[in-house]
Amino acid sequence: MEQRTNRIRLLDILRGFAILGTLGTNIWIFAHAGDLNYITTSNYEGWWEMNDLLRMIVLFLVNGKLLGLLTIMFGVGLEMKYRQAKRIGKPWPGVYLWAVMFLFVEGLLHFILVMEYDILMSYGVTAVIAAFIVKGGDRLIARTMNVIGCLYAAMFLALLALMLTSGGLSPGSFEAVITLYQEGTWLDQVGYRLANFLSLRIEAIFVIPLNIFLFLLGVRFMRAGVFSPDENGKKLREKLLKIGLYAGLPLNLLIFIPGGAFDLPVRYLFAPLMSIGYIAIIAKMIQYTKWDGLWRLLENAGKMSLSCYVIQNIIASAVFYGWGLGLAGKLNSATIIVVWLLISVFLLGFTSLWLRSFRLGPMETFRKTAIGLFERN
């Protein structure tokens, strides 16, 4: 029982860390009124400009890395649901598909009402595909990962070569979007997302192969014992740490090269190498009991990860968009980082207070109740 508790605690801490870290990327989109140039290097002037340097340091640490970690954690969750279904003799994927359906609908509402770069819809589609692959057994999981991994890496390396020869890639102008988010009403923004639904969902569709790979990686990590506190788990995490340090770190440092050539490969190919390094680092750090208060806070955020994801984006919208405080485009990088940290601190406090009275977060409770109704019927 001790081992099981420790393992689950680590997973919750990792989820909490990943959720707050995703805001570290999205905060630049909010703060610059939807201008994606601020999460790329196409307009990056260089390390000697302090405002750019602060932004790029944060993006080096979080852009794609925490999203990759969160995706792996979703795969871990899938494996835990699979084990539960097998343990109680229920068919797979069975009821899990209802949970995935709610995830997709929650993502759709989040996309329409809050933020166009929602990840939950993509996770919903990924989870359905991954669930049937997991049902096929370890051999199918390994084969799928090999095929996706090879094709995905080959595609991005070819894309990298193309961008290096063509002088990089720029996201283009976002003047109309900036005006909308600085001056438009909330209903105007909802209308924009609905009117441009397909174009705004291109990334969510594009990353499904990567999501499948990372979901399955989470499944394999769980089965191998990566999150276990025993010696086997420690040895596996040491290997992950070496991958993160010796491969992930140098490859992700390419983000500091301006011009946009490395933007896509860093976010979608190299970032997951640092994601798995973060697993090892956090697992090692939680052994320091002097920081146990911080780990408890992150653990609570992890238990309410879905609620935190939506709430943090709502708060950021209210802070930066025109219908709220209207701070988009008015803050420098240092102040934007402070806003990110303040939102994170608020969420850590909120989740801790909430879980003193309730067992689950608000969105987690709604989903569990709804799935329970379907299960009984």
Number of C-alpha atoms within 10 A of each C-alpha: 5 7 12 11 9 14 18 14 21 22 20 23 25 24 28 28 24 28 27 26 25 21 24 24 24 22 23 25 21 26 26 24 26 27 22 18 19 20 21 25 24 21 15 21 15 16 15 8 10 13 15 20 17 17 21 24 15 16 23 21 19 25 26 25 30 28 24 27 31 25 28 28 24 22 29 24 17 23 23 15 17 21 13 13 17 12 9 8 9 12 11 18 18 13 17 18 16 18 18 20 18 19 21 21 14 19 24 19 15 21 22 18 17 23 24 21 19 23 22 24 25 21 26 22 19 26 27 19 14 26 24 14 19 21 13 11 10 15 11 14 20 15 12 16 20 13 11 15 18 10 13 18 16 12 13 17 14 13 16 19 13 14 18 15 10 10 11 18 18 16 15 10 11 15 11 11 16 19 13 19 24 22 16 15 15 19 11 13 22 16 14 16 20 15 11 11 14 12 9 17 18 11 14 18 17 11 17 18 16 21 25 27 26 26 32 29 21 25 25 20 21 20 15 13 18 25 26 22 16 12 11 14 18 18 13 17 25 18 15 21 23 17 17 26 17 13 15 23 19 13 19 27 16 16 24 21 16 18 21 22 26 27 25 19 21 24 21 19 22 25 27 25 25 29 28 26 26 23 23 22 16 15 22 14 12 17 11 9 10 9 11 13 10 14 24 18 20 29 25 27 32 26 23 27 25 20 20 24 22 19 15 22 20 15 13 25 25 18 18 24 27 20 17 15 13 18 20 23 17 11 14 13 18 13 12 22 18 11 18 21 16 12 19 21 13 13 24 22 15 15 24 19 12 15 15 9 8 11 12 18 20 14 16 16 15 13 17 13 12 14 19 14 10 10 11 6 6
